[in-house]
């Protein structure tokens, strides 16, 4: 359902109707489904892959798979959960494929922290601006966090994105990943601690760069 | 609660699921400034990660749906999401096109034949002088 440009969660009956139309390979129903989920799928895929071109291609493949496999959807989970499972599986396969191709992975974290360090250093050297305002600092932290998520291994990244970015429940995450709740929680905790270290490292670098510039 | 035990409960504290351990957790934070800073960073990190979910800058490409339709059309060999020409006319349109081309060919051939058959006798001019 689209209301004033925002997608709101579907009612169960409404979702069931859509699924039935999809199972009859109704093209209009499929177009509706793409419009309902395109943003959520694309955002998830982009966060997982951290590469827009790859994300565009994988997002397309996710919807092609949905069209082909909707007959296998038994309604044991929510449609959105089933879609997220397809999306995360596609992402993992693509990551493996890209790794096999030994595609050089650029360390965006270093790039962002270096950029952040330079930015705060240049801001501190300015006579008019005493220090970065809170919004700029928040944006900077967000950039660092985004890059730090991309540096996590794919299993940890998947959990952080599903739980912390997409705000899914533990039950939904269990259905998507097939992992028991205890494993989800412990892996997520390790992932967050790892993120925290990366952020500490990156912000530490910024502070050092700032100090160096001031000295 | 030790600092390590408290560290293991950061997630529960952020999600509000500490239950009866909440007081012990607070006490652990109050007695360890480093732990308190770590927890503050953890909270900040969670806030920043959640903010990524509200990021409206990430928009799917406008061509996502047409591209998905194109892929399905190709892989189903035109069974689904046929293009407008095929969907609206299909074989009928193709037949019309072939007929139109045949008529054009016939007209062109007839014109060539007529040019060869018709001989125009122009009147000869005679001198009056």
Interface residues (C-beta under 8 A of the other chain):
Chain A: X25 X27 X31 X34 X35 X38 X39 X41 X42 X43 X46 X47 X56 X59 X60 X61 X63 X64 X67 X138 X141 X142 X145 X146 X149 X160 X164 X165 X166 X167 X185 X188 X189 X192 X193 X195 X196 X199 X200
Chain B: X7 X8 X10 X11 X38 X41 X42 X44 X45 X46 X48 X49 X50 X51 X52 X53 X55 X58 X59 X60 X61 X64 X65 X67 X68 X69 X71 X72 X75 X80 X81
